[in-house]
Amino acid sequence: MMDLIRHWVSYRGQTLSRTVRGMMYYRKALELQCFLEYAGDDAIFRGYRNFEEEKDFFEHAQALADLKFTYVVSCQVYGNQKKSDDSKDQNCYLNIQSLLLTYPSLRVAYIDETEKTINGKSQKSYFSVLVKGGDKLDEEVYRIKLPGRPVDIGEGKPENQNHAIIFTRGEALQTIDMNQDNYFEEAFKMRNVLKEFLEPRHGQRKPTILGLREHIFTGSVSSLAWFMSNQETSFVTIGQRILANPLRVRFHYGHPDIFDRLFHITRGGISKASKVINLSEDIFAGYNSTMRGGFITHHEYIQVGKGRDVGMNQISLFEAKVANGNGEQTLSRDVYRLGRRFDFYRMLSFYFTTVGFYFSSMMTVLTVYVFLYGRLYMVMSGVEREILENPTIQQSKALEQALATQSVFQLGLLLVLPMVMEIGLEKGFRTALGDFIIMQLQLASVFFTFQLGTKAHYYGRTILHGGSKYRATGRGFVVFHAKFADNYRMYSRSHFVKGLELFILLIVYEVYGESYRSSTLYLFITSSMWFLVASWLFAPFVFNPSGFDWQKTVDDWTDWKRWMGNRGGIGISPDKSWESWWDEEMEHIKYTNIRGRVLEIILAFRFFIYQYGIVYHLDIAHHNKSLLVYGLSWLVMVTALLVLKMVSMGRRRFGTDFQLMFRILKALLFLGFVSVMTVLFVVCGLTISDLFAAILAFTPTGWAFLLIGQACRSMLKGVGFWESIKELARGYECIMGLIIFMPIAVLSWFPFLSEFQTRLLFNQAFSRGLQISMILAGKKEKAA
C-alpha cells in the first residue's frame, strides 16, 4: 500500500520516477506495434491481452523492442549514494535500483570514484560506469576509465551527458530532462518523427536535430505556474515554429529534441561543456550543429510532457541562469562565427531571437535610468522650468508626448502578446481574451515587469564581469512561504537596490519640479516608472504564500534581525550571516578584470549627482551658486563619516571592557551634534525641509562610497578602511530592509488581505489546504 502511495505522489511531481515511466511508454508502443504488424487477423480480433499470453510471440516482440529502444539515465551521484551511510542517499539509491528492476530497458550511467595506494601514495581514479537491473540488483555492464574528474574541467550538466553518450546506440538520440513526462498515445508517433531524418530539406540537406513540441503540465498549481506555462507554451509552439521556418534560426533550446546521433557524435557531441562560457549548454549544441552543416526542424504533431518552475524564487533562479547563459553566449566565439557566416536577414533573425532579446531587455531598463537622470538634470538645472514657463518657447506638448510614449513598453504587456496569440490559435480568441483578463487580474504585469529586472540585472552583470554559475532551482510542486531574509538575499542587488534608486529619483523629480508643473503631467510621464518601482520592491512578497500573514511576518522580522546581527567567517553559510552573504555577493568584483573595476567605479559616480544638485536648492544656501556651497557639503559628508568611524572604533575598543568610556564618547558626540544643529538653525537659517533634502542628497553619496570601496577592496584592506566600509554597508542594508519591510508589516495587520492573496494567486485545492494547515497549526499551539 505504501509503495502505491509513493508512486501516486511521485507521478504528480517533477520526479525521476515520472520521467522513467513516461519514457518506457516507447517500449510499450513498440511491442504493441509489433503485435499489430506481425499478428494475424484472428490474433488482432482476440485482443492484445491475449497476445501477451502467447509466450513465443511476446518474447519476439520484447526482443525487437530491446533492439530498437534503450533508455540511459545519467546520474553522476549514483555511485556516491550507493556508498553513503546517509539514510536519504540510501533511499535514493534503493529507489533507482527499484526502477532498474521494474524496467528491463533502463540503464544508469554514473561516475565511480575509486582510491588506490600505489608506491605508498594514494591515487584517485574515475570511471564512467553503466549498470542495469538483474539478479545482482544492479549489474555492471561497462566500465571505462576517465582521465580525471569530469566536473573539474566542465559544467556539471553537460559533462553528465558527455560521459554517458558513449553508452547509447542506434542512429537517433532523444535528450530528456528529469522534469519531463511522456504519454502513451504520443509514443506511437515516434517512428513517424524518425522518418523525418530521411526527408531532404533545402536541396539534399537532411535534418540533424528534430525539435518537438512540449506540453507544460504544471500550469494548474498557482498563478505563477500558469504564467510560466503559457509563456513556455507560446515559445515551444508558435515561437519555435517561426524560428524553424521561415527564419531558419531554430537551435536546441533544451530537451526533448531528437539528435542524429551519428552526425553529432562525430562532430563534438551534443553538449559543449567548458566551464562558465557553456553555462547554457543546450543552445550550443544547436550552434555546433548549424555551423557544421546541420539542419534543424520543428514538428508539432508529437509532444512530450514538461514541468516548469512553480514558485517565485524558483522562477527567478531559472531566469537568472538563462540570463547569465545569454550573457556568456554574447561573449562566445560561436555567436560571433554564426553572425559572420549568416546572410544579413538571417543574421538579424538570429540576433533578435537569441542574445538580442536579453540585450533589448537590458536597454529597456537602462532607458528608464537615462530618462530619469536626464529629467533630474533638467529639474536641478532649471532647464525644465525654462521650457514650461518661457513664453517664447512654443510647441512643448510634442516633447511631453514623446517623453510619455515609452511608458507602455515597461508594463510587461509585450511579453503577454505571444501567449494571447497562441491561446487564440488553439482555443479561440474569446478564450484568449478571457485568459488575458484573468492574467491581468492575477497581476501578470507585475510578474513580467519583475522578471524584466531579473533578465536585465544578470545579463548586464555577466557582460560587465563574467563569472556565471549554474543555479539549481529544485523544481517541484512544493509552494511554501519564503522568509523575508530569503527574499532579501535573493533580490537585494537585482531589484531592491535598483527599485529604491528609481524611487529616490522619482521623489526628487517630483519635489523640485512641483512649483511650476502640474501633478497630472508628472503622473502621466512617470506612472509606468512608479509601477516598475512597486513591482521590483514588492512582487516577491505579493507572490509569496502567506506573505501577509501576521504571525509569519513577525517570525520573518525576528529571523531577519538575527541574520543581520550574526558575524560571518570561514564555514558560515550566507543564509546564516549577513557578512557571509555580503562577501558572496561581491565575488564578481573579486574575479573581474581591471576594465570591470573601472566601469564599476564610473557607474558609481552617478550617485554624486544628487548631492551636487540638491545642495544648491537648500534654504541654508540662500540661492548662492558658488563652488563654496558644494565644498561645504563635502565637509559635512566627511564629518559624518568620521563620526561613524569613531563610533565604530569605540564599539570595538571600549564596547566590552570599557563600557563607561564608550558611553561618555557617545554622549560627547550627541552634545556636539545638538550644538552644531542649534547654531545652524538659529544663525545660518537651516530649516526642517533642509534636513529631509539632506537625506536625499547624502544617502546616495554614501552608497557611491560603498560601491567604489567594493571595487577597490584590496587597497582599502591595506590601509585599514575595509571594516569601516563593512559597517557602512551593514547600516545601509538595515535601512533598506526596514523600508521594504514596513509596508508588508502594515498590510499584515489586515487579516482579509492574506486570505484574498491566497485565493487570488493559488488554485482552489492549495488554498483549501493552506487554510486547513493554518487551523491545525492554531490547534497545536493551543494544545501546547
N, C-alpha and C positions, 0 to 999 in steps of 0.2 A: 504493500500500500504506500509506504514512504517513497519507494522508487517511482511509483506512478505520480505522486505529488511533485517530486523533484523534477521529473520530466515535464509535467504540466507547467511548472514555473519556468523552467529553462526555455521552453518553446514560446514563452511570452516575453522574453528578454532578448538582448543582443549578445547571445552566448555562442560558444563553440559548438555545443550540442545542437542548437537550432541550425547552424550553418551546415554541419556534417549531415544532419537528417535531410536538409534541402538538397545538398549535392548528391546524395545517394538516390534521389529520385531519377537521376540519369541512368543508373544501373537498372532500376525497376522498369524504366521506359524501354531500355534496350531489350530486356527479357520479354516484355510484352510485344514489342515489335518483331522479335524473333518468332514468337508464337504465331503472330498474325501472318508472317511470311512463309513459315515452314509447315504450319499445321494445315490439315485438310479441312474441308467444309464441315465434316462431322465433328471434328475436334473444336472448331470455332463455335458451332451451334451448342456443344456441350458446355462451353464456357472456360474461361482462363483458370478458375479454381480447380476444375477437374484436370486441366492440363498439368498443374503443379504436382498432381498425384502420379503422373507418368514419369517415373524416375529418369529413364534414359533421355527422354526429350527435354526434361527440365535441366538435367546436368549439361546437356549440349547448349542450352540457352545461357546457362550460367558461365560456361567456358567461353562462349562467344562474347558475353558481356565483359568478362575479365580481360579478354584480348583488346577490347576497344576502349575500356574505361578504367582509370586508376585515379584515386584522389589522394594527393600528398599534402599533409598538413605540416607546415614548417613551424616547429615550436622550439625555439632556442633554449628555453629554460627547462625542457622536459627532463634532461639529464640531472640538473641540479635538484629538481623536485623529487626525482627518484632516489637521490642520495640523502635528501634533507630529513631531519628528525622533526621538523615543524609539522604540526597536525594539518595546517592549511595546505602546505605544499604536498603532503601525503595524500590529502583528499583530491587535489588537482591531478596528481599522478594516477590515482586509482580511477578517477572519472575518465581520463583519457584512455586508460587501459580498458575500461568497460566499453568505450566506443570502438576500440580496436577489435575487441571480441565480438561486438554486435555486427559490425560491418566488415566483411572479408576484403572488400576493395580498398579499405582505408589504410594508408601508410603514414607514419610520423617520422619526420626528419628533424634531428636536433644536433646541437654541438656538444660533444662529450669532452670533458677536460680530465686528463689523467696526469699523475705526477709520479716520476720515477727517479731513483737515485743512480746517477752514472758518475763513476770516478769520485765518489764522495760528495757530489753536487746534486742538488735537487733540480730537476728539469721538468717543466710542464709541456705536455703535448696536447694538441687539439685535433679532434676527429669529427668529420661530418658523418653521422650515423643514420641509417634508415631501418626502422623496425615495423613489424606487422603483428597482428594478433595470431596466436597459435596455441599449441599445447603448453608452451612455457610462458603463457600470458603475453609477453612482448618479445618476439623472436627477432634477433638481429639479422638483417638481410645483407646490407653492405656497410663497410666502414672504410672511410677514405681519410688519410692523414692530411691535415692542412698545414700550411707554412707558419701559421700563427693564429692569434685570436682575431676573428673577422671584425668584430666591432671596434677593435683598436685602430683600424685603418679606414673604416667607413661607417655610415649611419646604420643604426640597428635594423630598421625595417627592410631596406634594400639588400643588406647583407644576409638577412634572414631568407630572402627569396633566392639570392645568388647561390648560396651553399646548397639549396635544395633542388635547384633546377636540373642538376645532373641526374637526379633520381626519377625524373619524368621521362616519358617515352611517347612515341607517336608523332604525328605531324601537326597537331593543334594543341594549344595550351591555353586554358582559361584561367585567369587570375581572379581569386576570390578573397575578399576581406573577411575577418572573423565576425563582422556585424552584418552579414548578409544572409539571405534565405533563398529558397527556390520553391517552385511549385510543380506538381506532378504534370499538369497539363502543358506547362511551358517546356518541360524536359523532352516532350515528343518532338518539339520543333528544332532540336539541336542538329539533327542531320540535315535539315533544310538550310540552317545557317552555315554549316560547314561546307555545303555545296557552293557558297558564295566565294570561297577561296579559289574556285576553278573558273569563275566568271571574269573574263578580262574587262578592265576599265581603262578608258582613255588610251586606246590602242591595244598593245599587248601586255600592259601592266596589270598584274593581278593583285588583289588586296593582301596586305601583310598584317593588318590589325582590323578586326571586325568589332565595331562598337555596338553595344547593346543598350537598350532602354532599361531603366531601373524603376521599380515600384517601391515608394517610400512607405513603410508600414508603421512608422512611429508618429504619424500626424495627429492621432486622437488623444495623446497624453495630456497636452497642455496647449495654450495658445502659441507659445514659443515653438513647440514642436510642430504645430500646424503651419506657422510662418515658414520654418525651415523646410518642411515637407513640400509646401507649394513652391518655394524658391528652387529647391533641388529638382522637383518635377519639371518645372519650366526649363531648367538648364539641360536636363538629360533627354528632353523631348524636342521642343521647338528650337532650343538653343543649339544642341549638337547636330540636329537635322540640317540647320542652315550652315553650320561650320563645315559639315562634310560636303554638302552640295547646295549651293554652287560655289561657296567661298574656298573650299578645299584647304581649310586650315584646322581641321579637327585633329587633335592629338590624343594621347592617352591620359584621361583626366582621373583615372582611378579605375578600380575594378567594377564590373565584371567583363572587361574586354577579352576577346579571344585572339591570341597571337599565332602567327605562322611560326611554329617552334623552330623548324629547320632554318628559316630565314634569320631569326633573331639570335639563335644560339651560336651561329657562325659570324655574327656581327656585333658582339659585345654583350649579349644577353638582354634581359628585359628590364634591368634596373641599373642605373648608374649610382654608385654608392660612395663617391668621395664625400668626406665629412664637410658639413656646413653648406657647400655650394649645391649639393644634390639633396637638400632637405626635402623638396617636393620631387621624390624620385619618379613618381608616376609619369609626369609630363615629359621628363627627359627621355623616357622610353619612346614616346611619340616623336620627340625631336630627332632622336637617333634613327628611328625607322624612316622618317621623311628624308633626312639628309643622306641616307644610304640607298635611296631609290625606292623606298617602300610606298605603299598607298593605303590610306586609312579610310574606311567607310563607316556608315552608321545604319543600324537596322532596328526598326521599331515593332516588328511583328513578333518579337520574343522579348521577354522582360525577366529580370532577376530581382528578388527582394533586397531591400537595403534599409538599414536602420540609421537614423541620424541622431545628432545630439538633441536632448530634450530640455536641458536646464540652461539658465542664462550663463553661468560660469563655464559650462561645457562648451556651449556655442562660441563664447568669446575666446576660449583657448583654441578651438578649431580655427576660427577666423584669424587669430594671431599667427598660428602655424602656417596657414595658407598665405597670409600677407608676408611673413618672413620668407617663405619659399619663393614668392614672386619677386621679392627684393633681390634674392640671390640669383634668380633667373635673369633679372635685368643686368646683373654684373657678369653673367656667364658667357663663355665663348659660343655656346650653342645658339643662343638668341642672336648674337652678332652674325654668325655664319648664315643662319636662316634668313635674317634680314637682308644680307648682301646677295643671297642667291635667288630669292623670290623676285618675281616681277613687281612693278610698282603697286598694282592694285592688290595683289595677293599679300604683299608686304604690309599694306595698310590694314587689311583684314586680320593678318597675323598680329599686328601690334594692338589693335583695339580689342581683340578677343583674348589676349594674354596679359602681358605686363601693362598695357595701356589702360586697362580698366582700373588697376590699382594706382597708376600714376595720375589718372584723372581724379580719382577719389582724394588723393593727397593734394592735388591742385585745388579741388573744391574747398577743402579746409583751409589751405593757405590763402585762398581768395578772401575768406572771411577775415583772416588776420590782417591782410593787406588793406582791406576795405576799412576795418575798424581803426587801425593805426593811422590810416590816411585821414579818416574823419576826426580822430583825436588831434592830429596836427592842425587840421583846418579850424577846429574849435579853439585850441590853445593859442594859435597864431592870430586869430581874428579874421581869417580868410572867409570862413563860412558866414560870419556876421556881415562882412562887406558884400558878399554875394546876395544875401537875402534882404539887406536894408538899403543898399545903394540904389537910388532911383535910376542911375544911368545904366545899370546892368539889367537888361531885359531877357525875357525868354529863359528864365532859370527853371521853369517847370520841366523842360526836357531833361535837365540834369537830375532833378529829383526822381523822375520816372526811370531814368537809366540806372540810378542807384538802387531803386526798389525792385527792378525786374528780376534780379538774381535770387530773390527770396524764395521763389517757388522751388528752386533747384536744391535747396538744402533741407527740404522736409522729408527726404527719403521716399517721395512718391514715385520717382522714376524707377526705383528698384521693384516696385509693385506691378508696373505695366506688363512685363513679360508673363507674370503669373496670371493676370487677368486675361491675356490673350490665350494662354494655354488652356485655362479652365473654360474659356468661351468656346474654343475649338472642340474640346472633348465633351463638355457637358451643356453647352449652350450659353449664350451671353447673358441671359436673365440670371442663371445660376452664378455666372462670373460676377455680375454686378452685385448680387446679394452677398457673395463671399467677400467682395471688396469692401462693402459697407460694414460687414461684421468684423473684418480685419481692422478697419479704422476704429471701430468701437472698442476693440480689444487692444488698441494702442500700437498697431503695427508701425505707424510712422515713427513713434518713439523708439521702437526696437531697431528699425533700419537706420534711423539717424544715429543711434548709439553705435551700431556696427560700422557705420561710416567712419566714426572716430577711431575704432579699433583698427580698421584697414589702414587708415592714414598714418596712425602712430607707428605701427610695427613695420609697415613698408618704408616709411621715412627713416626710422632708426636703422634699419638694415642697409639702406642706401648710404647713410651717413657713416655708420660704424661697422657694419657687417656683424658677424658673430651670431647667426641664427642658431636656434636649437629646437629639437623636437619637443613638443608639448603633448603629453599624454592627456587625453580628455576623459578616459574612463567611462565610455558610453554605457548607458544603462537606463532603465525605467525609473530609477530612484530620483524622485523630486523632493528635495529636502530643504529646510531653511538654512541658508548660508549666513554665518555670523557677520556682524558689521566689520570686524577685523579682517575676515577673509575677503570681503568685498573691497575693503580699503587697500589691502595688499595688491589685489589683482588690478584695480582700476585707478590707483592713485596717480601714476605717471601718465597713463594713456588717456584718461578722461577727466579726473577731478582737478588736477593742476591746470589743465588747459581750459576746463569749464570755468574755474574761478578767475583765470586771467581774462577770459572774454567777459565774465560778469563785471569785473572791475572796469574794463574798457567801456562797457555799456553804461555803467553808473557815472563814470567821469564824463562821457559824451552827453549824458542827459543833464547832469548838474551844471556843467559850464556852458551849455547852449540853451538852457531853459528860458533865459530872459528875453531872447529875441526869436524864438522858434516855437511854433505851436506843437503841443504834445501829440496831436494827430499825425503830423508829418513824421515825428520821431518814431511813433509806433509803426507807421506804415513802412518805414525804411528798415527798422530793426526787429520787427515782430518775428521773423524767421530765426534771427540770431538768439532771441530770448528762448525760442522753442529749442534751438540747438543746445543752449546752456542748460536748460531744465532737463533735457534728455540725457546729456552727458553726466550731470550731477546726481540724478535721482532714478534713472532707469533701472540700475541693478537692484534697487530696493522696491520699486514698483513691481518688478517681475520676480521678486523673492517670495517664496511661500511663507505665509505668516509674517510678512515684512512689517506689518503694522500691529502686531500683537504686543500688548503692553508688557507682559512678562518676559517675552523673548527680547524685547527692546532693552529692558533693564539688564537682563543677562548679557546681552551684547555689549552694553556700556561697561559693565564690570570686566568682561573679557578684554575689551579694547584697552582699558586703563592698565590692566595687568600686562598686556603685551607691550604697551608703550613704556612701561616702567622697568621691564626686565632688561638686564645687561646682556650684551652679546658676548661672543667668544668662540673659540675653536670647538666645533662639535655641537653648537647650539643652532638648531634649525631656524629658518626665517619665520616660521609660524609660531615660534616661542618667544622671539625677542625682536623688538623694533630695530636694534642695532644690526643684528644679523641680516634682517631683510634689507636694510638700507645699504649695507655692503654689497649684497647680491644685486640690488638694483643698479649699482654703479659698475657692474662687470663690463658692460660695453665700453665704458670710459677707460677701464684698466687696459684693455687689449686693443684699443683703437690706435691708429697711427697719428702722426703729428697733424696731418690735414684734418682729421676728425676732431682733434682737440681745439685747433684754431677755429674751425667752423662753430664748434660748441660755444666758444668764448664770444665770437662775433654775434651769434644768435642771442646770447645773454645780454648784450648791450641794449636790446630793445627795451628792457625794463628800466633803464635810466631815463627814458623819455618822460615818464610820469613825473619824476621829481623836477626835471628841467621845466616842464610846462606848468605844473601846479604852483610852484613856489612864487611865481610872478603874479598869481591871482590871489594870493593870501592878503587879508586885510592888513596884516602887520607889515607887508612890503610897501604899502602906501603908493601903489602904482609906479614904484621905482623899477626901471628896466635895466639897471646896470648889472654887470657880472658880479658885483659885490654881494647881491642878494643870493645868487646861485652858490657863491663861495661860502657864505654863512650857512646855507642849508647843508652843505657838506660838513661843515664844522659840527652842526647839530647831529648829523648822522654818525660821524666818527665818535663823538662824545657818547652817544647812546650805545654804540658797540663796545667802547672801552668800559662803560659801566657794567654791561652784561659780562664782559671778560673778567672784571673784578669780582662780580658776584659768583661766577663760575669757579674762579681760583679760590675764593674764600670758602665756598662749599667744600672743595676738595681738601683744602689745607686745615680749615678750622671747623668743618661741619660736624666732625665726630668727637675730636679731643678737646677743642676749644669752642664750645657752643656759645659761650658768653661773648667771646671776641667776634664771632660771626654775627651775632645779633646786634652788637654795637655797630659793626660795619654797615649792616643793613639799615639801622636807624639813622646813621650819619648820611647815607646815600638818600634816604627818604626825606630827611630835613633839607638837604641840599636841593633836591628836586622841587620841594614845595617852595623854597625861597626863590629859586630861579623862575618858576611859573608865576609867582606873585609879582615879581619885577616885570616879567613880560606882559602880564595882564594890565598892570597899573601904569607902567611907564611907556612900554612900546606899543600898546594898542592891540594886543593879541585878543582874539575872540574865540568863542566856543566853536564856531564853524571852521576856524583855522585848525583846531585840533583834529576834527574829522578829516579835513583836507590833508593834513599832515600824514594821517594814517594811509590815505590813498596814495600819497606821494612817496613815503619812505618804505612802505611794505614791499613794493616791487623791487626797490633798490636792494633791500636785504636779500631777496630771493636771487637777484643777479649775482650778489657776492657768493651765495651758495653755489650757483651753477659754475661760476668761474673757479671757485675753490675746488670743486669736484674735478674739474678739468686739469687743475694744477695740483693734484693730490700729493704727489711725491715731493714737490718743492715745499708745500705747506707743512708736510711732516718733518722736513728737515729743519725748518725754522720754528717748529713747536706750536703752530697755529691750528693744527688739524683738529684737536679736541674742541677748540672754540667753534670751528665750523660744524662739528658734530652736534654740539649743544644748540647752536643756532638752528640747525636742521630739525632737531627734536622739538624746539619751540614752534617752528612753522608747521610741523606735522600735527602737533596738538591743536593748534588754532584751526587748521584745515579740517581736521576730524570733528572738532566741535561745531564748526559752521555747517558741515554736511549733516551731522547727527541731530542738530536742534529741530529742523522741520520734521524729521522722522519721529522724534520723541513727541512733538506736539500732535501730530496726526495719530499717534498711537493712543492718545487719550480718548479717542472716539471709537468705541468697540465696533460699531457698524462698518467702519472702513475696512477692517481686517476681513470680515465676512464678505463684504462686497468685492474686495480684491480676489478672494479665493474663488468666488462664484464666477467672476469675470474672466479670470486668467486660466482656470483649470477645468478639466472635464467633470461631469457630474459625479462619477464614481470616486475620483480623487477628492473632490470637495466633501462628499459624504464621509469618506474615510478619514479625512483630516478633522472633521467635526467630531466623529466618534473618538478619535485618538485624544482630542482635547478634553472630552468628557471623561474618558478613562484616566487621563493624567490628573484631572481635578479630583477624581475619586481616590486615586492613590495618595495624593497629597493630604486629603482629609483623613484617610486611614492612617497615614504616618503620624 
